[in-house]
Amino acid sequence: MSGARGERLVLLAAAAVAALGACNALVGNEDVSYIASDAAAPPADARAEDAPPILDAAAADSGALVALATEGDAGVGKVAVDGTHVYWAVEDVGQVKRMPKGGGAVETFTAAQGAVTDFAVGAAEVFVNGYGYGTSPDYKGSGAERLPFGGGAAYLPMGCPVTRFTTGVAFADPHVFYGVFKCNGDVAAGLTLVRASKADSYTAATASLPDAGLYQPVAPSAVIAVDANDVFMTVAGILVRVAPDLSAVRGTAGPFAQALAIALEPDGSAVYLREPTALRRLVRDTFAPSRLVPIDGAVSFQSEQRAQIAVNDTVVYFSATTGLFRMSKATFAPEKVLPGPVAGVALDPTHLYFSSGSTLYRIGL
């Protein structure tokens, strides 16, 4: 990395930390200091499928808790819903599946690269991200992919030369956003946020933000959330707010202990950020902290995409190694709904959907 580039990145990092310090001074240290738990974290190689099933007999007998699908030895990760279907990632075999929320036939969409760590539901497809580096001109072996509901798979454009690592994916019609690490083939390069659009049939990288103002010397795992007004991305413990056309960074917050998941308040007023043993609520436009909720023992798996947050108008749900948690916005006091471990979680108006081990569940609200 050149001296000028290194100086620029150091200055950006210093500015981000200084901005966070200013916010701390405004709201008081009590609300923003990180609170660690005394509970021991599980081994780094802990997997959901290594733990006992969480199905509660009483809940199952009452019909409140229903097992929708089981994937045998494969782990079920992220979960999502749209108006008609529930979706889930079968991580190690590189698939996203969906079924009608009321039950019915299961459809399977298979990624070319054989692994899925993150996905986003589009208008007529799912967008997925997997593992590893790609070094061939056609991107085989790595990269974000588009899996149309009608079948097939196509890699999304990198906007980079051949060496890259992709991470994170989010969709806001008509755009899909994803991160590219080591863009330009530079082993010391940071993260580039890339956007592809429906108007180009997702075949061109229509905009990019080099490095997103961030630098991380090892491959990061980015978490991305997006709406019509902003793109939010976390990497290396920093939360970044970016204009949807990727023309400018609008704000940064952090560093945090580790950013495992983010979610937006339904009314757009705030951002939730999940750390291993705490949940933060940040004012959207300023990133000023409004809540810090310590969560005893609520850690996540080693893969960042195994933590999710789901929010409606009154309640926040989140997944953890130790269970499925619920938190009323009236009290911001977390309670364990079911014992763990839980990976994915998603909400619709009447049900909560979540994954544990190799099984996808539904429970009534």
N, C-alpha and C positions, 0 to 999 in steps of 0.2 A: 504494500500500500504506500502511495506517495506521501511525502511529508505534508503537503498542502491538504490532501484528502484526510489524513489523520488528524490534522489540526481542526478541520471543519467538523469532523465527527465528535471530537472531544468537546468543542464549543457547544455543539447541539446537545450533547448529553448533559453538560454543565448547566445549560439554560433550562432544560427540562427539570432538573433537580431543584434549581433556584425557583422555578415557577411553583413547584409543589411546596417548597418552603414558605412561599408567600401565602398560599392557600392555608397552610397549617396555622400561620400567624393570625389569619382572619377568623378561623372557626375554632381555634383552641386545640391543643395537642390531644386532649382526651378522645375526641371523635376520630382522629386520624392515625393514631399510633397503632402499630401492628400488635395484636394480642396473640401470643402463642399458647398452645395447649400443652399440658403435661402428658397427654395421652401419647403412647408410643405409636409411631407410624408402622404400617405393615412392611414386610420385606419389599425391596424394590421390584422383585419379579412377581409380586402377588398378582393373581388374575382372578376375575370374577368367578370363573368356572371352578376355581380351587376351593371355594367356600360352599357351605351348605345352602340348599335352596331357601328362598325367603317366603315361599308360599305359606300363608297362615291358614290353618285348617278351618277356623271359624269364619274367616272372611270368604274363603273358597266355598264353604257350605252355604253361606248366605247369598252367594252370587255376586257379591260386591267386587271380588277380585277374580279375574278370568285370565287364564293363560291362553294367549292368542296363537303363538307359534313357538316351536322349539327347533333348534338347529343342531342337535346332536353334540358333537365334540367342538363345534365352532363357537366362538364367542360372539355375542350380539352387543354392538356398541351403540352409536348414536341413534336417536329416534326422532322422527319428525311427523307432522300431520299437515294435511291441507283440508279442503272442504269435504272431500269424499274418502280419502285413504289415510292409512297409517303406514309409515315407511321405517325400515330399520336396516342398519349396516351389519352384514356378516363379514367381519373384518378380515380374517386371515385367508378367506377364499375369494376375496375381491368382489363381493356382491352387495347390491342394495335390493331389498325386496319390498313389495307393498301388497296390501290387501284392503278391501273395503272395511271401513271402521266398524261396520256392523257384522263383519264376518263374510267369508266367501273365498274365491279363488285367489291364490298367491301368484303374483307376477315377479319374475326375477330379472334383474339387469346386471350384467357381468362386465367388470372393468377389464381392459386389455392387460393391465399390469399385474393383476392377481392379488391386489390388496386394497382395502378401503379403510382409511382412518377418519375421514370426514366427508360429509356430503351436504348438498343443498337441493331442495326441490324447486325445479323451474316450472314453466308453463306447460311444456310438452316433453320434459326430460328430467333426469336427475344429473347433477354435476358432482363429481367425486374427486377426491384426492387420495393418493396412496403413499407408498414408501419409496425411498431410494433415489439415487442419482441416475440421470439419463445422459448418455454421451453420443447418441446417434442422431443424425439429422432429422429423422422422423419421430424423435422423442420417445422411442420405445423404451420401456422399462421404468419410466418415471413420468410425472406430469399430471396436471388436472385433466379430467376427461368429461365429455358430454355423452350421456347414455340416453338416447331417445326412447320414449315409451314404446315406439314401434319396433325397437330392436336395433342392435349395432352399438358401436362405440367409436368415438373420435377424440383424439387429443386436442386440447385447447391450445391456442398459440401462446408461446412463451415470451415473445418480444425480446429474445436473448439469443446469443450463440448456443452451442450445443451442450455446454456443461451447466447443469441446473438441478435444483431440488425444489419441489413445490410443496406448499403447506397452506392449510386453511382454504375455505371456500364459502361464499355466501351469494345469494341471488336476490336482486330487487328488479323486477321486470322494468326495462328490457335488458338489464346488464347482469353479468356474473363477475365476481371479484375473487382473486386468489393471489397468494404470495409466491414469489420466486426468489430463492436464495442462491447466492453466488452467481448472479446475473453477470453477463459479459465474461464469464469464464474466470473471474478473479477469485482466487482461493480466499482472499481476505475481504471480499465484497459483502455488503449487508443484504437487506431484504428489499425487494422491489414489489410494489403492489400493482397488479395488472388488472385491467378491465377488458372484457370482450363483450360484444353486443349482438342482440338478435338481428339488428339491421344488416349485419355482415355475416349472418348465419354462424356467428361465433368462430369465424375463421381468421380474424385479424385482431391483434392487440391494439385496441383503439386508443388507449391511454395508459400511461404508467407513471409512477412516482418513484424515481430511483432512491433506493435505500430507506424510503419512508422516514428519513431522519434518524435512522437507527443503525447500530452496528452490533453484531454478535459474532465472535470468532468461531463459534461452532454452529452446526445446523440447528436453527430454532424451530419451534412449532408455533405457528401463528394461529390465533383464534380471531375470526372475522365476523362482525355483525353489521347489517346495513339496512337503511330505510331510504326514503326519497330525499332526505336532507343531508345525510352524512354516511361515511363509512368509518367504522370503528375497528381497530386492529390491535391485538396485543402480541408482543414478542419481547423476550428478554426482560419480562417484568414491567414493561412500559406500555401504557394505553395511549393510543394515538387516534385523534379525530381528524378525518380527511374529507375535503370536498368531494362530492360524488363524481365530478369529472376529473378527479385526482390532480387538480391544478395547484393545490396548496394544503399544507398541514394547518389545521385550525386550532389545534391544542394538543398538549401532552400531559400525562399524569404518571406519577411513579418516581422511582422504582418501587414495585411491590415485591413481596416475598416470592410469589410466582403467580402468574395469571393463568388459571386453568380453564375458565369459561367466562363469557360475557353474555348479557341479555339486555334488551331495551325495555323500559317501561312502556306499557301499551299507549299511553298518551304522549310518549316521546319526551317526557320531562327529565328522565334520569337514566343512568346506566348502572347495571349491576355487574360487579366483577367478583369472581370467586377465587379466593386464595386457599391454600391447603386447610387452614383452620379458621378461616374468617370469610365473611361475605361483606363486601363494600357496596354502598349505594352512593353514586356520584352525580351531582347536578350536571345535566347534559351540556349546557352551553359553556360553563366555566370550569367543569371538573371539580368544583368545590365539594368536599366530602359532606354528605348529609347523614350517613349512618355507617357505623362499623359494628358488625355483629359477630362476636367470637362464637365459634362452634366447636365445642369440646370433642376431640377425637374424629372430626369429620375431614378425613383426608381423601385424596383421590388416587387413582391408579397412576402408574408411571407414564402412561400415554395421556397427554392433555385432552385429547378428544374423547376420553372416557369420563369427563365431567360435563354436566349440562345444567342449565338453569331454565326454568319455565315460569312465566309471570302472567297473571291476569290482573283484573282491576283490584282485587282484594288480597291475593295470596301469592307468595313466592315459593316455588318448589325447587329443590336442587338435589342432585345425586352425590353419593359419597361411598367410600369403601365401607363405612359403618352403617349405611342405611339410606332410606329415602326420607328427606326432611321437608317439612312444611313450615312456613313462617307467615303469620298474619301481618299485614301492613299496619294494622291498628296498634300492635304491640312490638313488632320486630323481635319476637321471642321464638327461636327455632324449636320445633318439636319433631321427634322421630315418628314418622308414620308407620314404617316397616323396618325391620332389621335388615342389614346389608348383606352383601355389597350390591350397589346399584350403579349402572353406568349411564345410560341414556334416559332422558325424561322429556316429555312433550305434553302440551295441554290443548284441549278443545273446550267448548263451552260446557260440556257435560261429563267429560272423562279425563283422567290422567293416564298416559301411556308410559311405560318404563321398561328397561331391560335389566336383567340380572343373570349372570352366567350365560347360558345358551338359550334363554327364554325371553320372549316378549310378553308383557302383561298389560292388562287394562283394569283400572279401578274407577268406580263411580265417584264423582265429587260430592 
